[in-house]
Amino acid sequence: MRLLAVVFLVAASLAPIAAQEVYRPGNGVSLPTPIKQVKAGYTEEAKQRQIEGEVVLDVVVDSQGAVTDVKVARSLDDMWGLDKQAVAAARQWTFKPGMKDGKPVAVRVMLQMRFTLK
Protein backbone atom coordinates (compact mmCIF):
# COMPACT_ATOMS: atom_id res chain seq x y z
CA MET A 1 0.00 0.00 0.00
CA ARG A 2 2.83 2.36 0.83
CA LEU A 3 4.47 1.73 -2.57
CA LEU A 4 1.20 2.64 -4.30
CA ALA A 5 1.10 5.93 -2.40
CA VAL A 6 4.66 6.76 -3.48
CA VAL A 7 3.88 5.97 -7.12
CA PHE A 8 0.77 8.15 -6.93
CA LEU A 9 2.73 11.06 -5.41
CA VAL A 10 5.40 10.83 -8.10
CA ALA A 11 2.77 10.69 -10.86
CA ALA A 12 0.86 13.60 -9.33
CA SER A 13 4.03 15.70 -9.11
CA LEU A 14 4.73 15.09 -12.82
CA ALA A 15 1.21 15.98 -13.97
CA PRO A 16 1.80 19.77 -14.20
CA ILE A 17 4.86 19.19 -16.36
CA ALA A 18 3.03 16.87 -18.77
CA ALA A 19 0.05 19.22 -18.99
CA GLN A 20 2.23 22.23 -19.82
CA GLU A 21 0.95 24.12 -22.86
CA VAL A 22 3.42 24.19 -25.75
CA TYR A 23 3.64 27.35 -27.87
CA ARG A 24 5.09 28.15 -31.27
CA PRO A 25 7.37 31.20 -31.62
CA GLY A 26 5.66 34.43 -32.69
CA ASN A 27 2.56 36.30 -31.55
CA GLY A 28 4.22 37.37 -28.30
CA VAL A 29 6.15 34.11 -27.77
CA SER A 30 9.94 34.49 -27.95
CA LEU A 31 12.36 31.83 -29.15
CA PRO A 32 14.37 29.90 -26.56
CA THR A 33 18.08 30.82 -26.60
CA PRO A 34 20.68 28.04 -26.56
CA ILE A 35 22.95 28.05 -23.50
CA LYS A 36 24.66 24.68 -23.99
CA GLN A 37 24.91 23.01 -27.38
CA VAL A 38 26.21 19.48 -27.87
CA LYS A 39 27.52 18.54 -31.29
CA ALA A 40 26.26 15.24 -32.67
CA GLY A 41 28.99 12.68 -33.25
CA TYR A 42 29.57 10.49 -36.26
CA THR A 43 29.18 6.74 -36.16
CA GLU A 44 32.00 4.72 -37.72
CA GLU A 45 29.58 3.29 -40.28
CA ALA A 46 28.48 6.77 -41.41
CA LYS A 47 32.11 7.91 -41.65
CA GLN A 48 33.01 4.91 -43.77
CA ARG A 49 30.12 5.69 -46.10
CA GLN A 50 31.05 9.40 -46.14
CA ILE A 51 27.53 10.52 -45.30
CA GLU A 52 27.18 14.29 -44.97
CA GLY A 53 24.18 16.55 -44.61
CA GLU A 54 21.74 17.61 -41.97
CA VAL A 55 19.13 16.17 -39.66
CA VAL A 56 16.25 18.48 -38.80
CA LEU A 57 14.68 17.89 -35.40
CA ASP A 58 11.33 19.07 -34.05
CA VAL A 59 11.89 19.67 -30.32
CA VAL A 60 10.07 21.13 -27.34
CA VAL A 61 12.08 23.34 -25.01
CA ASP A 62 10.20 23.36 -21.70
CA SER A 63 9.74 26.33 -19.37
CA GLN A 64 12.91 25.26 -17.49
CA GLY A 65 15.02 25.31 -20.68
CA ALA A 66 15.33 21.54 -21.05
CA VAL A 67 14.67 19.63 -24.27
CA THR A 68 11.72 17.38 -23.44
CA ASP A 69 10.47 16.04 -26.75
CA VAL A 70 12.58 15.25 -29.81
CA LYS A 71 11.32 13.99 -33.17
CA VAL A 72 13.17 13.66 -36.46
CA ALA A 73 11.45 16.04 -38.89
CA ARG A 74 13.87 15.40 -41.77
CA SER A 75 16.11 12.36 -41.73
CA LEU A 76 19.63 12.19 -43.06
CA ASP A 77 20.41 8.62 -42.18
CA ASP A 78 18.24 6.23 -40.21
CA MET A 79 20.36 3.24 -41.23
CA TRP A 80 23.89 4.15 -40.05
CA GLY A 81 22.99 6.00 -36.87
CA LEU A 82 23.24 9.71 -37.64
CA ASP A 83 19.57 10.43 -36.87
CA LYS A 84 20.02 8.72 -33.49
CA GLN A 85 23.21 10.68 -32.84
CA ALA A 86 21.39 13.96 -33.59
CA VAL A 87 18.53 13.07 -31.22
CA ALA A 88 20.96 12.08 -28.45
CA ALA A 89 22.89 15.36 -28.83
CA ALA A 90 19.72 17.49 -28.86
CA ARG A 91 18.56 15.93 -25.58
CA GLN A 92 21.69 17.35 -23.95
CA TRP A 93 21.13 20.94 -25.07
CA THR A 94 19.95 23.53 -22.54
CA PHE A 95 18.24 26.82 -23.26
CA LYS A 96 17.14 30.07 -21.75
CA PRO A 97 13.40 29.36 -22.14
CA GLY A 98 11.09 31.15 -24.52
CA MET A 99 8.89 33.80 -22.93
CA LYS A 100 5.22 34.80 -23.17
CA ASP A 101 3.79 37.72 -21.20
CA GLY A 102 7.04 37.89 -19.20
CA LYS A 103 6.88 34.26 -18.09
CA PRO A 104 8.90 31.25 -19.28
CA VAL A 105 6.88 28.83 -21.42
CA ALA A 106 7.40 25.63 -23.38
CA VAL A 107 8.12 26.33 -27.05
CA ARG A 108 8.28 23.96 -30.04
CA VAL A 109 11.22 24.76 -32.32
CA MET A 110 13.26 23.17 -35.09
CA LEU A 111 16.95 22.32 -34.61
CA GLN A 112 19.34 21.51 -37.41
CA MET A 113 22.23 19.15 -36.79
CA ARG A 114 24.83 19.30 -39.57
CA PHE A 115 27.18 16.42 -40.27
CA THR A 116 30.33 17.20 -42.25
CA LEU A 117 33.51 15.21 -42.76
CA LYS A 118 36.76 17.15 -42.79
VENQUI-V816516 format. One record per residue. N is the residue number from 0. RES is the residue in three letters. PHI is phi in degrees with one decimal (* if undefined). PSI is psi in whole degrees, -180 to 180 (NA if undefined). BURIAL is + if it has 9 or more other C-alpha atoms within 8 Angstrom, else -. Layout:
n: [N N]
res: [RES RES]
phi: [PHI PHI]
psi: [PSI PSI]
burial: [BURIAL BURIAL]
This chain:
n: [0 1 2 3 4 5 6 7 8 9 10 11 12 13 14 15 16 17 18 19 20 21 22 23 24 25 26 27 28 29 30 31 32 33 34 35 36 37 38 39 40 41 42 43 44 45 46 47 48 49 50 51 52 53 54 55 56 57 58 59 60 61 62 63 64 65 66 67 68 69 70 71 72 73 74 75 76 77 78 79 80 81 82 83 84 85 86 87 88 89 90 91 92 93 94 95 96 97 98 99 100 101 102 103 104 105 106 107 108 109 110 111 112 113 114 115 116 117]
res: [MET ARG LEU LEU ALA VAL VAL PHE LEU VAL ALA ALA SER LEU ALA PRO ILE ALA ALA GLN GLU VAL TYR ARG PRO GLY ASN GLY VAL SER LEU PRO THR PRO ILE LYS GLN VAL LYS ALA GLY TYR THR GLU GLU ALA LYS GLN ARG GLN ILE GLU GLY GLU VAL VAL LEU ASP VAL VAL VAL ASP SER GLN GLY ALA VAL THR ASP VAL LYS VAL ALA ARG SER LEU ASP ASP MET TRP GLY LEU ASP LYS GLN ALA VAL ALA ALA ALA ARG GLN TRP THR PHE LYS PRO GLY MET LYS ASP GLY LYS PRO VAL ALA VAL ARG VAL MET LEU GLN MET ARG PHE THR LEU LYS]
phi: [* -64.5 -60.6 -60.6 -64.4 -65.2 -60.7 -62.7 -64.1 -63.8 -62.0 -65.1 -71.8 -85.4 -56.1 -62.5 -68.5 -66.6 -86.9 -58.2 -71.2 -108.8 -105.5 -105.1 -62.2 107.1 51.4 87.6 -107.6 -87.3 -71.2 -66.5 -111.9 -62.7 -106.3 -128.0 -114.9 -114.5 -76.5 -73.0 -91.5 -83.9 -88.0 -60.8 -62.3 -68.6 -62.0 -60.8 -90.2 52.8 -81.5 -132.0 146.0 -139.8 -105.0 -105.6 -113.9 -100.0 -127.6 -110.4 -100.8 -76.5 -69.4 -96.4 93.6 -93.7 -83.3 -111.8 -145.2 -131.4 -132.6 -78.8 -89.2 -140.8 -82.4 -103.6 -161.2 -92.4 -94.7 -107.5 98.8 -70.9 -59.5 -63.8 -63.4 -64.1 -62.4 -62.1 -66.9 -60.8 -63.5 -93.8 -68.5 -129.8 -134.4 -80.4 -63.5 -67.2 -124.4 -143.0 54.1 78.2 -122.2 -67.9 -136.9 -76.3 -133.3 -90.3 -136.8 -106.1 -116.7 -111.9 -112.3 -96.6 -115.5 -134.5 -95.5 -116.7]
psi: [-40 -40 -41 -41 -40 -45 -43 -43 -42 -47 -42 -36 -25 -17 -45 -33 -45 -32 0 130 138 128 163 150 149 170 48 1 120 156 145 151 125 135 -46 122 136 125 136 137 159 147 156 -39 -42 -37 -47 -34 1 46 127 155 -152 145 131 128 140 114 157 126 117 178 -9 -7 8 149 119 -17 125 126 144 116 -36 118 145 -42 99 -3 -38 9 0 -36 -45 -39 -41 -44 -45 -40 -44 -36 -19 -9 151 152 157 123 158 158 148 125 37 7 144 138 162 135 134 125 168 135 142 128 114 136 118 140 139 NA]
burial: [- - - - - - - - - - - - - - - - - - - - - + + - + - - - + + + + - + - - + - - + - + + - - + + - - - + - - + + + + + + + + + + - + + + + - + - + - - + + - + - - + + + - + + + + + + + + + + + + + + + + - - - + + + + + + - - - + - + - - -]
